[in-house]
Amino acid sequence: MEPQYYEESDFEHYDSHYGPYANSTTESNKQNSISESNMHNTFLPCMYSFTFVFGLVGNSLVLAIYIFYEKLKKLTDVFLVNLATADILFLCTLPFLAYDAANQWIFGLFMCKILRGLYAVNLYTSMLTLTCITVDRYIAIAQATRMHRFQGKQLALGLGICTAVWVVSVIIATPQFIFNKQFTIDNKVKCYPQYNPPHLQLMVNGLQMTFGFILPLLAMIVCYVIIINTIIHAKGLRKYKSLKIIFMVVAVFIATQLPYNTVTLISTIDPAANMHLDFIRALTITETIAYLHGCLNPVLYFFIGVKFRKNLVKILKDFGCAGPRGITSALKTSDADSSKTFSASTNVEATSMHPI
């Protein structure tokens, strides 16, 4: 299908990323369009490429450890694998978006709908899985006795929850599969959504902020407040290390997600803001920062755990690149220290193999 050529009236309800291009009727706006175009041609491809490379390496390492060195035993294991899978699939859409930003969309209408839709599906899946991990840690620490009831059913329960997460994500992302189209702007083909009727954009943005930010954030605040209270009253000698991890997880989530969702909210409430160059730049920059969470998730939710360091030593040995003995011994020493973090609390010991 050939891309459509725009008319000025067509851009009334377009995604805000390309608003300035379509409405450059004055000399000032034309200069702004050139400046914004340069930003898309250089900044976005670099950031997308950086996030893709480091995120792919980190999440692939998580999957490799579970496939070759570990078995899925606990509910958290299933969630971590699901998180890594969703992040990898999300990251695999970035090279296409990077090429689109640097040049133009050359992959056709079908790929336009599929890739943008998959981008949304995996984004929602990743965020909803983070919510599940948060709730799972709350149950494992604050409701440890209840968790024992599902001791032999954790794997089946985890697979069921993850399946539900994927189904919900596909349903929420359906508008992305339907309303993404190809358009030619300044002799360049671009792929982005056109919502008609316009209130659909309000609905889509609302769903994105609800399931991609508000729900995970509320889950983190409520669950981690209870977890912190439990840890403070525990008798572990190294409990403050766990508190630092909790604050780091929450701080990184807020730092990467809050700016973009705030700008998106402003864009939804006041569409006229999309016509200002500074606002478009803010939207572009905050969006790329939000994507960084895909390569930070393995660090926050897996790499700082005892399991990872033990299996990292195995991987280094298997590939004959263990390096100096000091490195492996340091990792083992770190493992020994970490295993003592919650040794004085039986409730907290249940999660000692995973970062809180």
Order of alpha helices (4+ residues) and beta strands (2+ residues): beta-alpha-alpha-alpha-alpha-alpha-alpha-alpha-beta-beta-alpha-alpha-alpha-alpha-alpha-alpha-alpha-alpha
